[in-house]
């Protein structure tokens, strides 16, 4: 194999994930992102595409979508399925953490969150959750599961600031 052929094969190998993501639907990419199936580089490329306004089927939903909830919701034109739940809303808590967001009947948030925690398996409460409850009066659940590649699955039910909502997704990198 010539050096040109080897170089071309190596270059195509590096470009293949980006090309596949570009050809893929935004909802499918979001699904993989929310289920912690992307690399940090793929997440960065995706968020760069959002910031450059290259993605037209995923946009900020506006404050009317979340009402009084402390959520930064973005809306997908197509439904997104992640961790066994489906919604067209994603809470972008940071550039490295995105959580599928969906409304539930008030009073059912913790039960629905617990069902997701059980479905994912191996999740544990945030290490300082008890202190947050005691010190700040925070109510809810914040469960995480550390995964390879510095990724963390997360189920967050924040009854104090976002009652009626359940969120589940992935943090890429360090998580508070």
Secondary structure as the mmCIF struct_conf table of DSSP 4:
data_model
#
loop_
_struct_conf.conf_type_id
_struct_conf.id
_struct_conf.beg_label_comp_id
_struct_conf.beg_label_asym_id
_struct_conf.beg_label_seq_id
_struct_conf.end_label_comp_id
_struct_conf.end_label_asym_id
_struct_conf.end_label_seq_id
HELX_RH_AL_P HELX_RH_AL_P1 UNK A 3 UNK A 23
BEND BEND1 UNK A 24 UNK A 24
HELX_RH_AL_P HELX_RH_AL_P2 UNK A 26 UNK A 34
TURN_TY1_P TURN_TY1_P1 UNK A 35 UNK A 36
BEND BEND2 UNK A 38 UNK A 38
HELX_RH_AL_P HELX_RH_AL_P3 UNK A 40 UNK A 51
TURN_TY1_P TURN_TY1_P2 UNK A 52 UNK A 53
BEND BEND3 UNK A 56 UNK A 57
STRN STRN1 UNK A 58 UNK A 60
HELX_RH_AL_P HELX_RH_AL_P4 UNK A 63 UNK A 66
TURN_TY1_P TURN_TY1_P3 UNK A 67 UNK A 68
BEND BEND4 UNK A 69 UNK A 70
STRN STRN2 UNK A 73 UNK A 82
TURN_TY1_P TURN_TY1_P4 UNK A 83 UNK A 84
STRN STRN3 UNK A 85 UNK A 94
TURN_TY1_P TURN_TY1_P5 UNK A 95 UNK A 96
STRN STRN4 UNK A 97 UNK A 103
TURN_TY1_P TURN_TY1_P6 UNK A 106 UNK A 107
HELX_RH_AL_P HELX_RH_AL_P5 UNK A 109 UNK A 120
BEND BEND5 UNK A 122 UNK A 122
STRN STRN5 UNK A 124 UNK A 125
TURN_TY1_P TURN_TY1_P7 UNK A 127 UNK A 128
HELX_RH_AL_P HELX_RH_AL_P6 UNK A 129 UNK A 136
STRN STRN6 UNK A 140 UNK A 147
TURN_TY1_P TURN_TY1_P8 UNK A 148 UNK A 150
STRN STRN7 UNK A 151 UNK A 158
TURN_TY1_P TURN_TY1_P9 UNK A 159 UNK A 161
BEND BEND6 UNK A 162 UNK A 162
TURN_TY1_P TURN_TY1_P10 UNK A 163 UNK A 164
STRN STRN8 UNK A 165 UNK A 172
BEND BEND7 UNK A 173 UNK A 173
#
